Amino acid sequence: MKDTRDSLQDLLHGAKVKPKLDEPPPEHDGEPEELTIADMDGKYATMRPANKSLPRIHIVHSDGKVETLYYHHLDAKSEYNGGSFTVLFTGAKIWELTVEGRNLWRLYDYVTLSRWPYIRVAHRDFGGKDEEVVTAARIKEIVIRESE
């Protein structure tokens, strides 16, 4: 009978199994949280939302600038208006994200569920009539003025 004492000790004391050099690296056991700019191509029709809540959303502007908002700051008030939607992120400051385009319900719904990883502004409206297209995204700071 094989001596399992060492392997039991390894399990109890947290020893890690070393991968073999001739084996490929293990796949993610779920969804990777890292994205490359190339991954954020704006092809929403083929994109699936995350199966779990995400920590943040990237906004990729048409000039390539990327801004990031953190979902744990997503506020209780959001608004969908057909061709646009607005969501608030509150933390030390209040940020309003406004997205404009076509067929945005799916994006809006998953953003309010904290399950959409990015929004990319299209350089032009090249999609089919049923495709989701983001034509503008604005993030602005909301300043609350104190009553005098």
C-alpha positions as CSV (number, residue, x, y, z in Angstrom):
1,M,0.0,0.0,0.0
2,K,1.3,3.5,-0.9
3,D,2.3,5.7,1.9
4,T,-0.2,8.7,1.8
5,R,1.1,10.3,5.0
6,D,3.3,12.8,3.1
7,S,0.5,13.8,0.8
8,L,-1.9,14.2,3.7
9,Q,0.6,16.3,5.5
10,D,0.9,18.4,2.3
11,L,-2.8,18.9,2.2
12,L,-3.1,19.8,5.8
13,H,-0.2,22.3,5.7
14,G,-1.1,23.9,2.4
15,A,1.6,22.5,0.1
16,K,1.1,23.5,-3.5
17,V,1.3,21.0,-6.4
18,K,4.0,22.2,-8.8
19,P,2.8,22.1,-12.5
20,K,4.8,19.9,-14.8
21,L,6.9,21.7,-17.3
22,D,5.6,19.8,-20.3
23,E,1.9,20.6,-19.5
24,P,0.1,23.8,-20.7
25,P,-0.8,26.3,-18.0
26,P,-4.1,25.7,-16.3
27,E,-7.2,27.4,-17.7
28,H,-9.0,29.9,-15.5
29,D,-11.5,28.2,-13.3
30,G,-14.2,30.7,-14.2
31,E,-13.9,34.0,-15.9
32,P,-10.7,36.0,-16.0
33,E,-11.0,39.5,-14.6
34,E,-8.3,41.0,-16.8
35,L,-9.0,42.5,-20.2
36,T,-6.8,43.8,-22.9
37,I,-7.6,46.8,-25.1
38,A,-8.0,44.3,-28.0
39,D,-10.6,42.4,-26.0
40,M,-12.7,45.6,-25.7
41,D,-13.6,45.7,-29.4
42,G,-17.1,47.0,-29.0
43,K,-18.7,43.9,-30.6
44,Y,-21.5,43.7,-28.1
45,A,-23.7,41.3,-30.1
46,T,-21.2,38.5,-29.6
47,M,-20.3,39.4,-26.1
48,R,-21.7,37.6,-23.1
49,P,-22.0,39.3,-19.7
50,A,-20.1,38.0,-16.7
51,N,-21.6,35.3,-14.7
52,K,-20.8,37.1,-11.5
53,S,-20.6,40.7,-10.3
54,L,-17.5,42.5,-11.6
55,P,-15.4,45.0,-9.6
56,R,-15.2,47.7,-12.3
57,I,-16.2,48.9,-15.8
58,H,-13.9,50.4,-18.3
59,I,-15.1,53.2,-20.6
60,V,-13.0,53.3,-23.8
61,H,-13.5,56.6,-25.6
62,S,-13.1,57.0,-29.4
63,D,-9.7,58.6,-28.9
64,G,-8.4,55.6,-27.0
65,K,-8.6,57.1,-23.6
66,V,-9.8,54.7,-20.9
67,E,-11.6,55.7,-17.7
68,T,-12.6,53.2,-15.1
69,L,-15.5,53.3,-12.6
70,Y,-15.9,50.8,-9.8
71,Y,-19.2,49.0,-9.5
72,H,-19.3,49.0,-5.7
73,H,-19.9,52.7,-6.0
74,L,-22.9,52.2,-8.3
75,D,-25.7,54.2,-6.8
76,A,-29.4,53.3,-6.4
77,K,-30.7,55.6,-9.2
78,S,-30.2,54.8,-12.9
79,E,-32.2,55.8,-15.9
80,Y,-32.8,54.3,-19.3
81,N,-34.2,56.6,-22.0
82,G,-34.3,54.6,-25.2
83,G,-31.3,56.1,-27.0
84,S,-29.3,56.8,-23.8
85,F,-28.9,55.8,-20.2
86,T,-27.4,57.4,-17.1
87,V,-26.0,55.8,-14.0
88,L,-24.5,57.4,-10.9
89,F,-21.4,56.2,-9.1
90,T,-20.9,57.7,-5.6
91,G,-17.8,57.6,-3.5
92,A,-15.7,60.5,-2.3
93,K,-17.0,62.2,-5.4
94,I,-20.2,61.6,-7.5
95,W,-19.7,60.6,-11.1
96,E,-22.4,60.5,-13.7
97,L,-21.9,58.1,-16.6
98,T,-24.1,58.9,-19.7
99,V,-24.1,56.5,-22.6
100,E,-25.7,57.3,-26.0
101,G,-26.4,55.0,-29.0
102,R,-28.8,52.4,-30.3
103,N,-30.3,49.3,-28.9
104,L,-28.8,49.9,-25.4
105,W,-31.2,48.1,-23.2
106,R,-29.0,45.0,-22.9
107,L,-25.9,47.1,-22.0
108,Y,-28.0,49.2,-19.5
109,D,-29.5,46.1,-17.8
110,Y,-26.1,44.4,-17.3
111,V,-24.4,47.6,-16.2
112,T,-27.0,48.0,-13.5
113,L,-26.4,44.4,-12.5
114,S,-22.6,45.1,-12.3
115,R,-22.0,42.4,-14.9
116,W,-20.7,44.3,-18.0
117,P,-16.9,44.7,-18.2
118,Y,-16.6,47.6,-20.6
119,I,-18.2,50.2,-22.9
120,R,-16.4,51.3,-26.0
121,V,-17.4,54.3,-28.1
122,A,-17.6,53.5,-31.8
123,H,-15.7,55.6,-34.3
124,R,-18.8,55.5,-36.4
125,D,-22.2,53.8,-36.5
126,F,-21.3,50.8,-38.6
127,G,-23.6,48.2,-37.0
128,G,-26.7,46.6,-38.3
129,K,-30.1,48.1,-37.3
130,D,-30.5,45.5,-34.5
131,E,-26.9,45.8,-33.2
132,E,-25.9,47.6,-30.1
133,V,-23.8,50.7,-30.9
134,V,-22.4,53.2,-28.5
135,T,-22.0,56.6,-30.1
136,A,-21.0,58.6,-27.0
137,A,-20.0,58.1,-23.4
138,R,-19.5,60.9,-21.0
139,I,-18.3,60.8,-17.4
140,K,-18.8,64.0,-15.4
141,E,-18.4,64.9,-11.8
142,I,-21.5,66.0,-10.1
143,V,-20.9,68.8,-7.5
144,I,-23.5,69.2,-4.8
145,R,-23.7,72.8,-3.6
146,E,-24.4,73.3,0.0
147,S,-27.5,75.4,0.9
148,E,-26.7,78.8,2.3
